[in-house]
């Protein structure tokens, strides 16, 4: 196994280990990939290996076509989904896929997550989109590649920008998140799960809960992300 990918493997390993620590996965569910965009490759969790058994050396190096470059184990079964997203979108430095409880429940319900409160607005001014379930002809083809196109097509059809909205749901499946680096991608996955839980609880308390009004949406988003942002140090 080549030593030239040590840093990439370590970054990928550390990001993957955050998923069970944050309660976003159980058993072998989910995966994180971390990209080396300059060399058009990424490291990803090996398929079906429990998190407790992972090591940096077990991370698999794959190119943007989904071909294994280096590693003794098979890469995640979701590898082609990651590869297609890296190939079509220029900005992600890492991608996270989980089956976290509340976000996955919204995906199974085939519902966007409505923007009910300021926690949601702190991260995006849009509902969290849920792509429609995959069509039969796509399921029969290359399923993992088709999953990436579900995500890409959902953003294109809705006029959403994946640079500004780094999280979404795949209908009847589960969430995908991404970010400029592994830390941001994992952060987005944890935030999405929290937003999904809050939205579900909101609807249990008040099934007719109103959406957050526009003035508060804009205020909370702009104070963190706008040109005059003042949140943080």
C-alpha positions as CSV (number, residue, x, y, z in Angstrom):
1,X,0.0,0.0,0.0
2,X,1.4,3.4,-1.1
3,X,2.5,5.9,1.6
4,X,1.8,8.9,-0.6
5,X,-1.9,8.9,0.4
6,X,-1.3,9.1,4.2
7,X,-2.7,12.5,4.8
8,X,-5.8,11.9,2.7
9,X,-6.5,8.6,4.4
10,X,-6.1,10.1,7.9
11,X,-8.5,13.0,7.1
12,X,-11.0,10.5,5.8
13,X,-10.6,8.2,8.8
14,X,-11.0,11.0,11.3
15,X,-14.1,12.3,9.5
16,X,-15.7,8.8,9.4
17,X,-15.1,8.3,13.1
18,X,-17.1,11.4,13.9
19,X,-20.2,9.8,12.5
20,X,-20.8,7.3,15.3
21,X,-19.4,9.8,17.9
22,X,-22.2,12.2,16.8
23,X,-24.9,9.5,16.8
24,X,-25.4,9.8,13.0
25,X,-24.8,6.1,12.2
26,X,-25.0,2.6,13.7
27,X,-23.1,-0.6,12.7
28,X,-21.6,-0.1,9.2
29,X,-24.1,2.5,8.0
30,X,-23.0,5.6,6.2
31,X,-19.7,6.9,4.9
32,X,-17.5,10.0,4.4
33,X,-15.2,10.6,1.5
34,X,-12.5,13.3,1.4
35,X,-11.3,14.6,-2.0
36,X,-7.9,15.6,-3.4
37,X,-9.4,17.7,-6.1
38,X,-6.1,18.7,-7.7
39,X,-5.3,15.0,-8.4
40,X,-9.0,14.1,-9.0
41,X,-9.2,11.4,-6.4
42,X,-10.7,10.8,-3.0
43,X,-10.5,8.5,0.0
44,X,-13.6,6.7,1.2
45,X,-14.6,4.3,3.9
46,X,-14.3,0.6,2.9
47,X,-17.6,-1.3,2.4
48,X,-19.2,-3.1,5.3
49,X,-16.4,-2.6,7.9
50,X,-17.6,-1.6,11.4
51,X,-16.4,1.7,12.6
52,X,-14.6,0.2,15.6
53,X,-12.4,-1.8,13.1
54,X,-11.5,1.1,10.9
55,X,-8.0,2.5,10.6
56,X,-6.5,5.1,8.3
57,X,-4.8,2.4,6.3
58,X,-8.2,0.8,5.5
59,X,-9.5,3.9,3.7
60,X,-9.6,3.2,0.0
61,X,-8.3,5.7,-2.6
62,X,-10.5,6.1,-5.7
63,X,-10.5,8.3,-8.7
64,X,-13.4,10.5,-10.0
65,X,-14.5,7.7,-12.3
66,X,-14.9,5.4,-9.3
67,X,-11.9,3.2,-10.0
68,X,-9.8,2.0,-7.0
69,X,-6.3,3.5,-7.1
70,X,-4.9,2.2,-3.9
71,X,-6.2,0.0,-1.0
72,X,-6.7,-3.7,-0.1
73,X,-10.4,-3.5,0.6
74,X,-13.5,-2.8,-1.5
75,X,-14.6,0.9,-1.3
76,X,-18.1,1.8,0.0
77,X,-21.0,0.6,-2.1
78,X,-21.9,4.3,-2.4
79,X,-18.5,5.1,-4.1
80,X,-20.0,5.9,-7.5
81,X,-22.4,8.4,-6.0
82,X,-19.5,10.3,-4.4
83,X,-17.5,10.0,-7.6
84,X,-20.2,11.5,-9.9
85,X,-20.9,14.3,-7.5
86,X,-17.2,15.2,-7.3
87,X,-17.0,15.0,-11.1
88,X,-20.1,17.3,-11.7
89,X,-19.7,19.8,-8.9
90,X,-16.4,21.7,-8.5
91,X,-16.6,22.8,-4.9
92,X,-17.1,19.9,-2.5
93,X,-14.0,18.8,-0.7
94,X,-15.8,16.1,1.2
95,X,-19.2,14.2,1.0
96,X,-21.1,12.6,3.9
97,X,-23.9,10.0,3.6
98,X,-25.7,8.8,6.7
99,X,-28.9,7.1,7.6
100,X,-29.4,9.3,10.6
101,X,-32.8,8.8,12.2
102,X,-34.8,12.0,11.7
103,X,-33.3,13.1,8.4
104,X,-33.9,9.6,7.0
105,X,-37.5,9.6,8.3
106,X,-38.2,12.8,6.3
107,X,-36.6,11.1,3.3
108,X,-38.9,8.1,3.7
109,X,-41.9,10.4,4.0
110,X,-40.8,12.0,0.7
111,X,-41.0,15.4,2.2
112,X,-38.9,18.5,2.1
113,X,-38.0,19.8,5.6
114,X,-39.9,23.1,6.0
115,X,-38.1,26.1,7.3
116,X,-39.8,26.5,10.7
117,X,-37.3,28.2,12.9
118,X,-34.1,30.2,13.3
119,X,-31.9,27.2,13.8
120,X,-32.8,26.2,10.2
121,X,-32.4,29.8,8.9
122,X,-28.9,30.0,10.5
123,X,-27.8,27.6,7.9
124,X,-30.0,28.1,4.8
125,X,-32.9,30.2,3.6
126,X,-34.4,27.2,1.8
127,X,-36.4,24.2,2.8
128,X,-34.1,21.1,2.8
129,X,-35.1,19.5,-0.5
130,X,-36.1,15.9,-0.9
131,X,-35.5,14.4,-4.3
132,X,-38.3,12.3,-5.7
133,X,-37.9,8.5,-5.4
134,X,-35.8,6.9,-8.2
135,X,-37.6,5.7,-11.3
136,X,-37.6,2.0,-12.1
137,X,-35.4,2.3,-15.1
138,X,-32.8,4.1,-13.0
139,X,-33.0,1.4,-10.3
140,X,-32.4,-1.3,-12.9
141,X,-29.3,0.5,-14.2
142,X,-26.3,1.7,-12.3
143,X,-28.1,2.4,-9.0
144,X,-25.3,4.3,-7.2
145,X,-24.5,6.5,-10.2
146,X,-28.2,7.1,-10.6
147,X,-28.4,8.3,-7.0
148,X,-25.9,11.0,-7.8
149,X,-28.0,12.1,-10.7
150,X,-31.1,12.2,-8.5
151,X,-29.3,14.7,-6.3
152,X,-27.9,16.8,-9.2
153,X,-31.2,16.8,-11.1
154,X,-33.1,17.9,-8.0
155,X,-30.9,20.9,-7.5
156,X,-31.0,21.8,-11.2
157,X,-34.8,21.5,-11.5
158,X,-35.4,23.6,-8.4
159,X,-32.8,26.2,-9.3
160,X,-30.8,25.5,-6.1
161,X,-27.1,26.2,-5.7
162,X,-25.2,23.3,-4.0
163,X,-22.5,25.9,-2.9
164,X,-25.0,27.6,-0.7
165,X,-27.2,24.6,0.2
166,X,-24.9,21.7,1.3
167,X,-27.5,19.2,2.4
168,X,-30.5,17.3,1.0
169,X,-32.6,14.1,1.2
170,X,-33.0,11.4,-1.4
171,X,-36.6,10.2,-1.4
172,X,-37.1,6.9,0.4
173,X,-33.4,6.7,1.0
174,X,-31.4,9.0,3.3
175,X,-29.5,12.3,3.5
176,X,-26.4,13.4,1.7
177,X,-24.3,16.4,2.8
178,X,-21.1,18.0,1.5
179,X,-18.7,20.9,2.3
180,X,-15.5,22.6,1.4
181,X,-13.6,20.1,3.7
182,X,-14.3,17.1,5.9
183,X,-15.1,19.2,9.0
184,X,-17.7,21.2,7.2
185,X,-19.3,18.2,5.6
186,X,-19.6,16.3,8.9
187,X,-20.9,19.5,10.5
188,X,-23.6,19.8,7.9
189,X,-24.7,16.2,8.4
190,X,-25.1,16.8,12.2
191,X,-26.9,20.1,11.6
192,X,-29.3,18.4,9.1
193,X,-30.2,15.7,11.6
194,X,-30.9,18.4,14.3
195,X,-33.0,20.4,11.9
196,X,-34.9,17.3,10.9
197,X,-35.6,16.4,14.5
198,X,-36.7,19.9,15.4
199,X,-39.1,20.1,12.4
200,X,-40.6,16.7,13.4
201,X,-41.1,17.8,17.0
202,X,-42.6,21.1,15.8
203,X,-45.3,19.3,13.7
204,X,-46.1,17.0,16.7
205,X,-46.7,20.0,18.9
206,X,-48.5,22.0,16.3
207,X,-49.4,20.3,13.0
208,X,-50.4,23.7,11.6
209,X,-47.2,25.5,12.7
210,X,-46.4,28.5,10.5
211,X,-43.2,28.8,8.5
212,X,-40.6,31.2,9.8
213,X,-41.5,34.7,8.6
214,X,-39.2,36.1,5.9
215,X,-37.8,38.9,8.0
216,X,-36.4,36.4,10.6
217,X,-35.2,34.0,7.8
218,X,-33.1,36.8,6.3
219,X,-31.9,38.2,9.6
220,X,-30.6,34.9,10.9
221,X,-29.0,33.8,7.7
222,X,-27.4,37.2,6.9
223,X,-25.9,37.7,10.4
224,X,-23.9,34.5,9.8
225,X,-23.4,34.4,6.1
226,X,-24.1,37.9,4.6
227,X,-21.6,40.6,3.7
228,X,-22.2,42.3,7.0
229,X,-22.1,39.1,9.1
230,X,-21.2,39.6,12.7
231,X,-21.6,36.1,14.2
232,X,-18.4,34.5,15.7
233,X,-14.9,35.9,16.2
